Amino acid sequence: MPWYCIIIDDGEPREARAVAFVTSLRRAWRSAGQPAEAAAFINRGSASRFTFLLSPGAATLADGLLRRYGASACPQAPNLSRYAPLPL
């Protein structure tokens, strides 16, 4: 499974959607037994959006979230230098 990117743009209730996404992702991770291969990252470098990256292990846990938040698959592993780890 590839890495996935989820972008929550300005114009939506951005803060509330981001919190709901992270809460749901953490719940899925805990329900799966907190697998070590599941990792998530966030970039808040833009004032107008949140960008989340999910590792293949995290994406496996969050299939429903990927659809609900319009995730797109990354054609290759992303450069994580601009992202901060998102504690699950």
Buried (B, 14 or more C-beta within 10 A) or exposed (E): EBBBBBBBEEEEEBEEBBEBBBEBBBBBBEEBEEEEEBBBBBBEEEEEBBBBBBBBBBBBBBEEBBEBBEBEEBEEEBEBEEBEEBEB
